[in-house]
Amino acid sequence: MQVIPITPRGYCPGVVKAIHIVNEAIANPLLPRPIYILGMIVHNRFVVDHFTQKGVITLNDPHKSRLELLEDITQGSVIITAHGTLPEVFNKIRAKGLHLIDATCKDVAKTHDLIKDYLNKGYHVLFVGKQGHPESEGALGIGENIHLIETIADIDQLPRIDANIFVTNQTTLSIRDLEKIFHHITLVYPQAIINDEICNSTRIRQEAVLKSNHDVDLCIVVGDPHSNNTTNLAKLSLNHTSTPTYMIESVLDIQTAWLKGVQKVSVTSGASTPTEITAAVIQFLQNYQE
């Protein structure tokens, strides 16, 4: 079996920064304890488990908002994840006298700054993102007159907006899905200013999958199902290259039935997937014999 490791793989710069910040916090004896992370520092359970073993407490409950997760925290340090968060969360951490550490990805922070600038100019903002994702929640919490767009249908269901419109997006979306949504927005609101904020790491990974998967029998995408950029890699491979595609968290998830008759398999990974996890998958496939 021929194995095609698609590059790039491994952590993106935002994930590298976030993990470095947590490691620095752990190593600093002067930092107030306990150390909390408000949500998954990055969307990968192996990374979260690694920090849990080092005594860091991840506050993550799908039924609670970031603000609600802070309710019972009375002391220590709180780390904001790479996905950013609501302005009210920053205010609440400071108001409670907790030590604040911000690990927001610079690309997410840039998008938030753009939204603030256009709101201050009197624009309505259409934010293309995933409902419930922390990055979307952070963007929507910046101010009023921000509308979440998940699908083309959401555009048609908006009340008519006569004001100036600025359009931007979550940084980890599918480039193909975003193109379709942006196109429809221009049809409905020709005056809209559109700013594509897909981050370079997401875009390059997706373009590499589209380029590499036209002559393979199978594609395996390694990453956490919570990771939006990982799930979009799998979606692009399946829907836009017609390649049978499986998303796995680790080598333990591989089913040998998938490999029956496969001559060439490609492997890629999400931007928050540890390199050693993907390397184990590649090694397994290289050594596999029917």
N, C-alpha and C positions, 0 to 999 in steps of 0.2 A: 504493500500500500504506500502510495506517495502522499506525504504530508506537506501541505503548503501553509507555513506560519505567516499569516497576514501581518504586515507591519503598517503603522506602529501598534505596539501592545504595551501593557504596563500602565503605571500611573500617569495621569495628566498633571500639568504643573499645579493646578488648584488642589488636587488630592495630595501631591507631595507637600505643598505648603501646609495644608490642614494637619496631616500626620506629623510633620515636623513641629508644629505648634503644640500638639498634644504631648509629644515626647519631651519637648522643652519644659512644659508645665510639670510633668511627672518628675523630671530631674531637678526642679527648683525647690529646695527645702523651705524656702521663705514664702512660697505661695500658700494662701489660705486653703485648708482642707475642710471637707472633701472636695475633690475635683469632679465637677459634673459636666457632661456634654448634653446640650439641649437638642435631642434627636440623635440619629445616627451620624457620626462625624462625616462619613462618606457612606454611600449605600452599598456596603459589603459586610456581611455578618462576620466574616473571618477577621476583618480589621476591628470591628466592634468587640468581638470576643477577646482579641489580643489585648486591647486596652482594659477590658473588664478584669482580666487576669492580673493586670498591673495596678488594680485598685481604683480605676476610674469608673464612675457611675454614669451610665447612659440613661437619660430620661427619655423614654420613647413609648408612647401609648397612642395607638391610632384613634382612640376615642377622646383624646384630650388635645387641646390646642397648646401651643408653646407657652402661652400665658398661664394656662391652667397647670401645666407641668411645673411651673415655678412656685405655685402656691405654698407648698410645704417646705420649700428650701429657705433656711434661715441663716446659714453661714457657708463659707467656702468660696470656691471659684466656679464660674459658669463659662463654658466655651460655646460660642456660637458656631454652628457647623458650616461647612463649605457652601451650603445652599443659601446662606443668608437667612434673615428673618424679619418680622414686623418691627417697625420703629418703636412700637409700644413695648416690645420685649426688651429692647435695650434700656428703655426708660425704667421698666419695672426692676430689672437687675440692679441698676444704679440706686433706685429708690429703696431697695431692700438692703443696701449696703454690702452687696456681694461683689467679689472681684470679677470683672468682666474681661474675657479674652475673645477677640473676634477673629475667627478663621474663615470668614466669608471669602469665597473665590473672587479674584479681581475682576473677572468677566461678569460675574453676577453684580458686583458693586457698580461696575460701569453701567449696566443696564438700569439699575435703580437710579443712578445719577441722571441718566437721560430722561427717565420718567419724571423725576422731580423738576427738571428744567422745563419740560414741555407743559407740565401742569401749571407751573408758575407763569407760563406764557398764555394760559387760558385754553389750552387744548384739552380735548377728550383723548384718552389713551385706550387703544385696543391692545390688550396683552394676550398674545397667543401662547397658551400653556396648558398644563395638565391640572385639572381640578384636584385639590388636596395635596399637591406636591409642595414641599416647603419653599422652593424657589418661587412658585406662583403665589403662594400665600404672602411671602415677603413683598412681592411686587404689588399685589392688590391692596396691601395695607398701607401703602405710601400716602394715599390720599383719596379724595372723592373723584368721580368721573373717570374711573378706570374700569374697563369692561373685559371680563375673561372670555376668550375665544378658544374653544377646544376643537370645533369642527366648522365646516362651511355652513351648516344649518344654524349655528349660533350667530353668524353674521346676519343672516336673513331674519332672525328673530329679534334683533336689536330694535329698540324704539328709534325712530329716525333721528339722527344726530346732524344738526345744522352747523355746529361749531367746527373749528379746525380740528383735525384728527391726526394723532401720531400713533404709529403702529410699531410694536416691537415684540419680543418673544423670549420665552424660556430658552436657556442656552443649550439644552441637551435634546432638542426635538429632532424628528426625522427631517432631513433636508428636502425630501420629496413631498412629504405632507405639508411642510411649511410653504413650499413653492405654490401648491394648489390653493392654500388659504390666502396667501398674499395676492395671488392673481384674482381671486374672487373679491377680495376687499377693494382692489383697484376698480373693479367693475361697478361696485355699489357706491364707493366713495373715491372718485377719481382724484379728489383734492388731497387725499391722505398722504402724509409723509411716512414712508416705510423704512425702518432701520432693522436689518437682519442681524440679530445678535447670537446666532449659532456660534459657539466657541470653536476656535481652530482645532482643538483636539477632537471634538465631536465630528466636525466636518471632515477632517482628514481620515478618521477611522471609517466613516460611512462611505466616503469616496473610494477608499481602498477595498472595501467589501464589494462595492458595485463593480469595480475593475477586475477583481481577482476571481469572482465566483461564476464566471460564464462557462468555464470548462471543468468544473469539479462535480463530483457525484454527491458530495455531502459537505455541509458547513456546520461547524460546532462553535458556538458563541459561549464564552466563559464569563460568568458574572452573576451577581445577585439579582433575583427577580424584582427587588425594590429599586434597582438602578434603571432610571429612565433611558440613559444613553445605551445601556446594554440591551434592553428590550427593543430599542429602535434599531440596533445593529441586526438583531435576529429578524425583525420585521422587514427591514430593507432587503436582506438576503433572500428571504422567502418570497416576498411579493414582487421584487424588482429584478431578481436574477433567476427566479423559478428554480432555486436550488433547495432540495430538502434540507431543513435547518433545525437544529436542536440547541436550546439554551440550557446550560448546566452550571451548577455552582462549583463543582470540583470533579476530579477524575472518577470519584465514586458514583457519580450519576450516569456515567456512560453505560448504555445498554448494547451488548455485543450484537444484538439483532439489527441495530442500525447499520452495522458495518458489513453485513452480508453482501458480497458482490461489489463492494466499494473499492475502486481503484485509486481514486484521488480525493482527499479530504482537506478542506481548509480549516484553519483555526484562527479565531480572533477573540478579543476580550474587551470588556468594558473598561472605561477610564479609571474605575476604582477597584479593579481586580488585581490582587497581588501577583507579581510576576511569577513567583514560585508555584502558584496554583495553576496558572496557564502552562508553565513549563512541564508540570507533571502530566497534564493532558496530552501535550505534544509528545512527550516521551512514551506514554502508554500507546499512543497511536502508531508511533514509529516502530515499536516492538511487537505490535499486535500481529498475530497470524491466525487465520481461520482454521 
